[in-house]
Amino acid sequence: MSAYDEVEIEDMEWNAELKAYTYPCPCGDLFQITLEDLRLGEEIARCPSCSLFLTVVYNAEDFADAKEPPHKPGPSPVAVA
């Protein structure tokens, strides 16, 4: 069985309530992969509501000792004259 898609970790959202990175699934739910999964080298994000799954592209070294997700910089403010 092949993955529905391949997604960069940077394109996923951190969900503090679920304690997982999430990405919208076509079924209406969310693909999920936990910080613990990433620490263990897992690269599959699964949807709890259907059989689809994603391959998550990330640098395992970024998560090796992470207790919290790496900081994702927000948009930079733009000065308007």
Buried (B, 14 or more C-beta within 10 A) or exposed (E): EEBBBEBEBEEBEBEEEEEBBBBEBEEEBBBBBBBEBBBEEBBEBBBEEBEBBBEBEBEEEEBEEEEEBBEEEEEEEEEEE
